[in-house]
């Protein structure tokens, strides 16, 4: 799991600026996506090409049929999904570090906080777009079931060739699980976006006068 350590630490850095619903999204991302994909996903899909057997000895037929059955490897598609979902968080962390590194040149603290909040909202919007795009891509590429038999009629196969997929039921269960996790993640991201927008539109409470300070007269700025 060493290759996933960077993404885990990166997502952990985002929780400082996340509301509670955003932290729930982080838990789903770390536990049910990165951890499950790193520990279970590689074992489920590691034999998908080696154990893809076709009932022909025609040279070149098997790789062509495998490419037709699986245009993109399930495992590589899911890994790419996680990387793309983490990209907005990475950009936000870079922006937050950049803002913290120039305390005297980024304007007043309120203005810097507003820019940081706006950038975070943009990262959530980008995350939602990536989530929905990959869910649609998963449905279009693979559907919701891995068939045990794939009939291939591509050249250079001489005729219709039967190809068999290893452990189709286990792969189907994993795809269903990952799709449901994606739906939950998308709903959490939408809830986080709604919370952030509602919070940004909420009117600010008037500032209470300090001891010895006169309260502003009606109609005068505080």
Steps between C-alpha positions, in 0.01 A plus 500: 500500500799731480381653174175608669670672796543829317130522409397414857721773651379745236135439580573523872635851442166608351293417808623814678288709261213252456162517674368193677333358188828547313678295763246223448597508131864467600419194712317338207788586267773368727330187635260380232698608198874526555525229768264256326657559160853456634429186703220322311476649152846394386429138599159497331621626163862383488415195288249660265736481202695184584185297564309640203476178295372469144424171322735564210872487430487768231797735558390847605139402564514494879647851552254646248208334678625614839522857371145474368368358827685744726598822319656618827609275782257520792778549751680771302171680442426503874852615586472781247164587655656542844788707362268738315277540807807587705624762250267782619611436858865518392443833326322636807783397730753669269289816495456499880875457555569782256258729681651417839851569369423866423315636804590864434440504125167324461283781631313509831428168674130519413578536131744209505246284682238590240733401214584175679132423550420576136783275380377219727147532358648477151690185596176342627325587171787343303483192722125462435551533123776236505291269716196513271716464187669186631173347620357550152818365343490191719139433402570546128825303489415201718134516591418344834586138438812317383379228266675161529485454121604751236445417133768665288464558126793735442783441257732309487266247661383266222141479630295567811727407791382426855713665767461437871559746785642383832301555821218703340280490811772640726577776251129582468464534878802730514366717218162530675672592826720761339207652308294533819797661676524742207133594537541556874812708436318712240208561739740602777677740264167654396400538865835663575458742210150593618632557852783723376270707279246542779776600740642757257157662453414512870492863633776585739403578857563865605819552695446566870668820629798452721498628859524880491422515128187685389253302296448640148194709448225358277591545136872535568748225408623283784 
